[in-house]
């Protein structure tokens, strides 16, 4: 899911002190937003000790956990406090080279692409069983490193991780080519072959789910992988890598390198012996990935990038239901029907368009809902919102809030940090937002709802489509004709009608325009990891054609 999950390439340089969205001092909104804010937050003073021990902190290369070639490490931080969780091996160009050598050997000489598809599927099924066995341990690492509520990690995301791998395990022995009718005396068939060594770069907002969306189809198709984790959230992927090998995955098939974008990420995108790269992150970094891929070996590229998704509340909407759904679309990220986190989602409904007839009522109720949102330690039961992932994201969001106030939008709720430690931000609501404001154009990637007014469908279609992004959209209406018109008119990859963020292993996900290239999940994702070969054989004296 996209932007600012800057696991990504060049995340540090894009968020440098020279960036216009980098805060280095006190925010002038201090106390201004706090006067509006009476959130039902749990105390942040009593931080719960996570029920898990960090064991894997090295790189996973050729089936073994090893130190980086340089011996360097970097700290991964607890976003609740800013304190160090663990020192993690810092992979760079040399480590990527080692991982690619292992992956290439595993593909060219190893058993993985040569074993039957059924045998590959059995390993993936065993891996899914191990995920379920270690559910609580994996979930605790994910929450500790990322800041999302533990209930979300344990009850939804880790089970979904297992679900995705079972889905692709089922596909492994159902991938096949076609027999094609030619015009002459020839037998024509197509072969669907694994693409080879895949480089994958995943983000920090959904470390495990994004890992599954990429690893699942790549492995089902018989490829080998070099995967780079986000520097903010490296821990859960390393644990999952251990479980993959416990399930019987051969050495070298999956290699995991933790590190930074300008070194490890750039090395993957530009490597001459990687056949395909998949990236989830910001649109700006996606452009760099494309450039590096084209300047190296013209490797295949799939990108899942940024979004500024419209959520359209029509005049016939039940306002109470619409408020709750719009709140969820922005502040939550849901898998099936579970509330999640903190707006750190590329497809968040971050432009809330509300019809003028219900606008005022909607704004008042949206404000009340945000004020009553529970913010606190994500390991505590009942918490709806944990901290942002790190200080850079935290500061960037506060900068956007300042821009909103300075540009004339009305701050209805929130607008400041929550508590005195960690990276918590108050749920924030702006009304009277105009299309040309930065908070209505840029992907904030945080708990900031912007509410815009519209008069008719023609107007809202034009305004919703007036964005460089095209990832997703939400429509809230009781009118079937309205829903049908909007689903076809909106230039986005996903449209949710009277729901939002409904994900499943079977449903494709990806964007139009600058929101990406290709689709993840479902049958469409297999195309990212396959080559199609046409084989034509001459036939002498055929009995039939």
C-alpha positions in Angstrom: 0.0 0.0 0.0 1.8 3.2 -0.6 3.6 6.3 0.1 5.6 7.2 3.0 5.9 3.8 4.0 9.3 4.7 3.2 10.9 1.4 3.6 11.6 2.3 0.4 14.4 3.5 -1.6 15.8 6.9 -0.6 13.5 7.3 2.4 16.1 9.0 4.4 17.1 11.5 1.7 13.4 12.2 0.9 12.8 13.1 4.5 16.0 15.1 5.1 16.2 18.2 7.1 15.9 20.2 3.9 12.5 18.8 3.1 9.6 21.2 3.4 7.8 18.6 5.4 10.5 18.0 8.0 9.9 19.5 11.5 12.9 20.0 13.7 11.4 22.3 16.3 8.3 22.7 18.4 5.1 22.8 16.4 3.2 26.2 16.7 -0.1 24.3 17.0 0.9 23.3 20.5 -2.1 23.8 22.8 -4.2 25.3 20.0 -5.5 21.9 18.9 -5.4 20.6 22.5 -8.1 23.0 23.6 -10.4 21.2 21.2 -9.4 17.8 22.1 -10.9 15.6 24.8 -10.0 12.2 23.5 -10.9 9.1 25.5 -7.3 8.0 25.4 -5.7 5.5 27.7 -2.8 6.6 29.8 0.5 6.6 28.0 2.5 6.5 31.2 2.2 2.8 31.9 3.8 1.1 28.8 3.1 -2.6 28.6 6.1 -4.9 28.1 5.6 -6.9 24.9 5.1 -10.6 25.4 7.8 -11.6 22.9 11.5 -12.0 22.8 13.5 -10.7 19.7 15.6 -13.5 18.4 16.2 -12.9 14.7 18.2 -9.7 14.0 20.6 -10.9 11.3 20.2 -11.1 7.5 18.7 -14.2 6.1 20.9 -15.3 3.2 21.1 -18.8 1.6 19.1 -20.3 4.5 21.2 -19.0 7.3 21.1 -15.9 9.6 24.3 -14.0 9.1 25.8 -10.7 10.0 26.1 -8.0 7.4 29.3 -8.0 5.4 30.2 -4.6 6.9 29.3 -5.7 10.5 27.1 -2.6 10.7 23.8 -2.6 12.6 21.0 0.0 13.0 18.4 0.4 15.8 14.8 -0.4 15.3 12.7 1.7 17.7 9.5 1.3 19.8 7.2 3.9 18.4 5.4 4.1 21.8 8.5 5.5 23.4 11.2 6.1 20.8 13.4 3.6 22.7 15.5 1.0 21.0 14.0 -2.5 20.6 17.0 -4.2 19.1 20.0 -3.6 16.9 19.5 -5.1 13.4 22.0 -6.1 10.8 22.4 -3.3 8.2 22.6 -4.8 4.7 24.1 -2.9 1.8 25.2 -3.5 -1.7 27.6 -6.4 -0.8 24.9 -8.1 1.1 22.4 -7.7 -1.7 25.0 -9.3 -4.0 25.4 -12.2 -1.7 21.6 -12.7 -1.5 21.3 -12.5 -5.3 24.0 -15.1 -5.8 22.1 -17.4 -3.4 18.8 -16.8 -5.1 20.3 -17.2 -8.6 21.9 -20.5 -7.7 18.7 -21.7 -6.0 16.8 -20.9 -9.2 19.3 -22.1 -11.8 20.5 -25.2 -10.0 18.3 -25.8 -6.9 15.2 -27.9 -6.4 12.6 -25.2 -6.0 11.6 -24.6 -9.6 12.2 -28.2 -10.5 10.1 -29.8 -7.8 6.5 -30.6 -8.7 4.1 -27.7 -8.1 2.2 -30.0 -5.7 5.4 -30.3 -3.6 5.8 -26.5 -3.6 2.2 -26.1 -2.5 2.7 -28.5 0.5 5.6 -26.4 1.7 3.5 -23.3 1.5 0.6 -25.0 3.3 3.0 -26.2 6.1 4.3 -22.6 6.4 0.7 -21.3 6.8 0.2 -23.9 9.6 3.4 -22.6 11.3 2.1 -19.0 11.1 -1.0 -20.0 12.9 1.0 -21.9 15.5 3.2 -18.8 16.2 0.3 -16.3 15.8 0.7 -14.4 19.1 4.5 -14.2 18.8 4.4 -12.8 15.3 1.6 -10.4 16.2 3.5 -9.1 19.2 6.6 -8.4 17.1 4.5 -6.6 14.5 2.8 -4.4 17.1 6.0 -3.6 19.0 7.9 -2.6 15.8 5.1 -0.8 14.0 2.7 0.5 16.7 -0.5 -0.9 15.4 -3.0 -2.3 18.0 -2.1 -5.8 19.1 -5.7 -7.0 18.7 -5.5 -6.0 15.0 -2.2 -7.9 14.5 -3.3 -11.0 16.4 -6.9 -11.3 15.3 -6.7 -10.1 11.7 -3.3 -9.5 10.2 -1.5 -12.6 11.2 -4.5 -14.9 10.3 -4.7 -13.0 7.0 -1.0 -13.7 6.4 -1.8 -17.4 6.7 -4.8 -17.0 4.5 -2.8 -15.4 1.7 -0.2 -18.1 1.7 -2.8 -20.8 1.7 -4.5 -19.1 -1.3 -1.2 -19.1 -3.3 -0.4 -22.6 -2.2 -3.6 -23.6 -3.8 -2.6 -21.8 -7.0 0.8 -23.5 -7.3 -0.4 -26.6 -9.2 -3.0 -24.7 -11.3 -0.7 -22.5 -13.2 -0.5 -23.6 -16.8 -0.3 -22.4 -20.4 -2.7 -22.9 -23.3 -3.0 -24.8 -26.6 -3.5 -22.3 -29.3 -5.1 -22.9 -32.8 -2.6 -21.8 -35.5 -3.4 -21.1 -39.1 -1.1 -23.7 -40.5 0.1 -27.3 -39.8 1.5 -26.5 -36.4 1.0 -27.5 -32.9 1.0 -24.2 -30.8 1.2 -24.1 -27.1 2.2 -21.5 -24.5 4.3 -22.2 -21.4 3.9 -20.1 -18.2 7.4 -20.0 -16.8 8.8 -18.5 -13.5 10.4 -15.2 -14.2 13.6 -16.0 -12.2 15.0 -14.0 -9.3 12.5 -11.5 -8.0 13.6 -8.4 -5.9 10.9 -7.2 -3.5 10.9 -4.1 -1.4 8.1 -3.9 1.2 6.8 -1.0 3.4 6.4 -0.3 7.1 2.7 0.1 7.4 1.8 -3.5 6.7 5.1 -5.4 6.9 3.6 -8.9 7.0 0.7 -8.5 4.7 2.8 -6.8 2.1 5.3 -9.6 2.4 2.6 -12.1 1.8 1.2 -10.2 -1.2 4.6 -10.4 -2.8 6.2 -13.7 -1.6 3.0 -15.7 -2.1 2.6 -15.4 -5.9 6.4 -15.4 -6.4 6.9 -18.7 -4.7 3.7 -20.3 -6.1 5.1 -19.6 -9.6 8.5 -21.2 -8.7 10.6 -18.1 -8.4 13.4 -17.2 -5.9 13.4 -14.0 -4.0 15.6 -11.3 -2.5 13.4 -9.2 -0.2 14.2 -5.9 1.6 12.3 -5.0 4.7 11.5 -1.5 5.8 14.2 -0.1 8.0 11.4 1.0 10.5 10.0 -2.5 10.8 12.4 -5.4 10.1 11.6 -7.8 12.9 8.5 -9.7 11.9 9.8 -10.6 8.5 12.9 -12.2 9.9 10.8 -14.4 12.2 8.6 -15.4 9.3 11.8 -16.2 7.3 12.8 -18.6 10.0 9.4 -20.3 9.8 9.6 -20.6 6.0 12.7 -22.8 6.4 11.1 -24.8 9.2 8.4 -25.6 6.7 11.0 -27.0 4.3 11.8 -24.2 2.0 15.2 -25.0 0.3 18.2 -22.8 1.0 18.5 -19.6 -1.1 14.9 -19.5 -2.3 14.0 -16.6 0.0 16.6 -14.2 1.2 15.8 -11.3 3.5 18.0 -8.2 3.7 17.2 -5.4 6.3 18.7 -2.1 5.4 18.1 1.4 3.9 16.8 2.5 0.6 19.8 4.4 -0.8 22.0 1.3 -0.3 20.1 -2.0 -0.2 17.0 -0.8 -2.0 18.9 0.8 -4.8 21.1 -2.3 -5.2 18.0 -4.5 -5.7 16.4 -2.1 -8.2 19.6 -1.8 -10.3 21.0 -5.3 -10.0 21.8 -6.9 -13.3 21.0 -10.4 -12.1 17.5 -9.7 -10.7 14.8 -10.4 -13.3 11.9 -8.5 -11.7 11.4 -6.0 -9.0 8.2 -5.3 -7.0 7.9 -2.2 -4.8 5.4 -0.8 -2.4 6.0 2.8 -1.3 5.7 6.4 -2.4 5.1 7.5 -6.0 8.3 9.5 -6.0 10.4 6.6 -5.0 8.5 4.4 -7.5 9.8 6.6 -10.2 13.3 6.0 -9.0 12.7 2.3 -9.0 11.6 2.5 -12.7 14.6 4.6 -13.6 17.1 2.2 -12.0 15.4 -0.8 -13.5 15.5 0.7 -17.0 19.1 1.8 -16.7 20.3 -1.6 -15.6 18.8 -4.7 -17.3 15.3 -3.4 -18.1 13.9 -5.8 -15.5 10.1 -6.1 -15.1 8.6 -3.8 -12.5 5.4 -3.8 -10.5 4.6 -0.9 -8.3 1.9 -0.3 -5.6 2.2 3.4 -4.8 0.5 6.4 -3.3 -3.1 7.4 -3.0 -5.4 10.3 -2.1 -8.7 8.3 -2.2 -12.0 10.1 -2.3 -14.8 8.9 0.0 -18.1 10.3 -1.5 -21.1 10.7 0.8 -24.2 11.3 -1.3 -27.3 13.3 -0.3 -29.4 10.2 0.3 -26.9 8.7 2.8 -27.8 7.8 6.4 -25.5 10.4 8.0 -24.8 8.4 11.2 -23.7 5.4 9.1 -21.8 7.6 6.7 -19.9 9.3 9.5 -18.8 6.0 11.0 -17.8 4.6 7.6 -15.9 7.7 6.6 -14.2 7.7 10.0 -13.2 4.1 9.4 -12.1 4.8 5.9 -9.6 7.5 7.0 -8.6 6.5 10.6 -8.8 2.8 10.2 -7.4 0.2 8.0 -9.6 -2.9 8.0 -9.2 -6.4 7.0 -12.7 -8.1 6.8 -14.6 -6.2 9.5 -12.0 -5.2 12.1 -11.0 -1.6 13.0 -7.3 -0.9 12.9 -5.0 1.8 13.4 -3.9 5.3 12.6 -4.5 6.3 9.0 -1.1 4.9 7.8 -2.7 3.4 4.7 -2.2 4.3 1.1 -5.8 3.8 0.2 -7.2 5.7 3.2 -10.4 7.7 2.3 -8.5 10.9 2.9 -10.7 13.2 0.8 -14.2 13.0 2.3 -16.6 14.6 -0.2 -20.0 15.3 1.5 -23.1 16.6 -0.3 -24.0 20.1 0.7 -27.5 19.0 2.0 -25.9 16.9 4.8 -22.6 18.6 5.1 -23.1 20.5 8.4 -24.6 17.6 10.2 -21.8 15.3 8.9 -19.1 17.6 10.1 -20.4 17.9 13.6 -20.8 14.1 14.0 -17.4 13.5 12.4 -15.9 15.8 14.9 -17.6 14.1 17.8 -16.4 10.7 16.6 -12.8 11.8 16.3 -12.8 13.3 19.7 -14.0 10.0 21.2 -11.4 7.9 19.5 -9.3 5.8 21.9 -5.6 6.5 21.5 -2.9 4.8 23.5 -0.5 1.9 24.0 -1.4 -0.6 21.2 -0.9 -3.5 23.6 -3.8 -2.4 25.7 -7.3 -3.8 25.0 -9.8 -1.5 23.4 -7.2 0.9 21.8 -8.2 2.1 18.4 -5.1 4.1 17.5 -1.5 3.6 18.4 1.5 5.8 17.6 2.8 6.7 14.1 5.7 4.5 13.1 8.6 6.9 13.7 9.6 10.5 14.3 9.9 11.5 10.7 6.3 10.4 9.9 5.1 12.0 13.1 6.7 15.3 12.3 5.6 15.2 8.7 1.9 14.8 9.8 2.1 17.7 12.2 3.6 19.8 9.4 0.6 19.1 7.2 -1.8 20.0 10.0 0.0 23.3 10.2 -0.5 23.8 6.5 -4.2 23.0 6.9 -4.7 25.7 9.5 -2.5 28.3 7.6 -4.4 27.7 4.4 -7.8 28.5 5.9 -9.3 25.1 6.6 -11.3 24.9 9.9 -9.7 22.7 12.5 -12.6 20.8 14.1 -10.8 18.3 16.3 -7.2 17.3 17.2 -4.3 19.1 15.6 -1.5 18.2 18.0 0.5 15.4 19.4 -1.1 13.2 22.0 0.9 12.8 25.3 4.4 13.7 26.0 6.3 10.7 24.7 6.2 8.4 21.7 4.8 9.3 18.2 1.1 9.7 19.0 -1.0 12.2 17.2 -4.5 13.3 18.1 -7.2 12.2 15.6 -7.6 15.4 13.5 -10.6 16.7 11.5 -10.6 19.6 9.0 -13.8 21.1 7.5 -14.1 23.9 4.8 -11.3 22.2 2.9 -10.6 23.4 -0.7 -9.2 21.2 -3.5 -6.1 23.3 -3.9 -5.0 23.0 -0.3 -2.0 20.7 0.4 -4.1 18.6 2.9 -6.5 17.9 0.0 -3.8 17.1 -2.6 -0.9 15.3 -0.8 -0.9 11.9 0.8 -0.5 12.7 4.5 -0.4 9.1 5.7 -1.7 9.9 9.1 -4.9 10.5 11.2 -6.1 13.7 9.4 -9.6 13.8 7.9 -10.3 16.5 5.3 -14.0 17.2 4.6 -15.0 18.9 1.4 -18.5 20.0 0.2 -20.0 19.2 -3.2 -23.3 20.0 -5.0 -23.9 17.3 -7.6 -22.5 14.1 -9.1 -20.9 15.8 -12.2 -19.0 18.1 -9.9 -17.8 15.4 -7.5 -16.7 13.1 -10.3 -14.6 15.8 -11.8 -13.1 16.8 -8.5 -12.5 13.2 -7.3 -10.7 12.4 -10.5 -8.6 15.6 -10.4 -5.7 13.9 -8.7 -2.4 12.4 -9.8 -3.4 9.3 -7.8 -6.0 6.7 -8.7 -5.7 4.0 -6.0 -9.1 3.6 -4.5 -12.5 5.3 -3.8 -15.5 4.9 -1.5 -19.1 5.6 -2.3 -21.8 5.9 0.3 -25.3 5.9 -1.2 -28.6 4.0 -1.1 -29.3 4.7 -4.8 -28.2 1.9 -7.2 -28.1 4.2 -10.2 -25.8 6.6 -8.4 -23.5 3.7 -7.3 -23.4 2.3 -10.8 -22.5 5.7 -12.3 -19.8 6.4 -9.8 -18.2 3.0 -9.9 -17.6 3.5 -13.7 -16.7 7.2 -13.6 -14.1 7.1 -10.9 -10.6 6.4 -12.3 -9.3 4.2 -9.6 -8.2 0.6 -9.1 -10.7 -0.2 -6.3 -14.2 1.1 -5.6 -15.9 0.2 -2.3 -19.6 0.8 -2.2 -21.2 1.3 1.3 -18.0 -0.3 2.7 -14.3 0.5 2.7 -10.9 -1.3 2.8 -12.5 -4.7 2.2 -9.5 -6.9 1.4 -9.3 -10.6 0.7 -6.6 -12.8 -0.8 -8.8 -13.2 -3.9 -9.4 -9.5 -4.6 -6.9 -7.7 -6.9 -5.4 -4.4 -5.6 -3.6 -1.7 -7.4 -3.9 1.7 -8.9 -4.5 3.9 -12.0 -2.4 6.8 -12.9 0.5 7.5 -10.5 -0.7 5.0 -8.0 1.2 2.2 -9.6 1.7 -0.5 -12.2 0.2 -4.0 -12.0 -2.1 -5.7 -9.4 -1.4 -7.6 -6.2 -3.5 -10.4 -4.7 -5.9 -12.6 -6.6 -5.2 -14.4 -9.9 -3.9 -11.2 -11.5 -0.9 -11.1 -9.3 0.5 -14.3 -10.8 1.2 -12.4 -14.0 3.8 -10.3 -12.2 6.0 -13.4 -11.7 5.5 -15.4 -14.9 6.9 -15.3 -18.4 4.8 -16.5 -21.3 6.7 -18.6 -23.9 5.1 -19.6 -27.3 6.2 -23.0 -28.6 5.4 -23.8 -32.2 6.0 -27.4 -33.6 5.6 -28.4 -37.2 3.2 -31.2 -37.8 3.4 -33.6 -40.8 0.3 -35.1 -42.2 -2.0 -34.0 -39.3 -5.2 -36.0 -38.8 -6.9 -32.8 -37.9 -6.0 -29.1 -37.3 
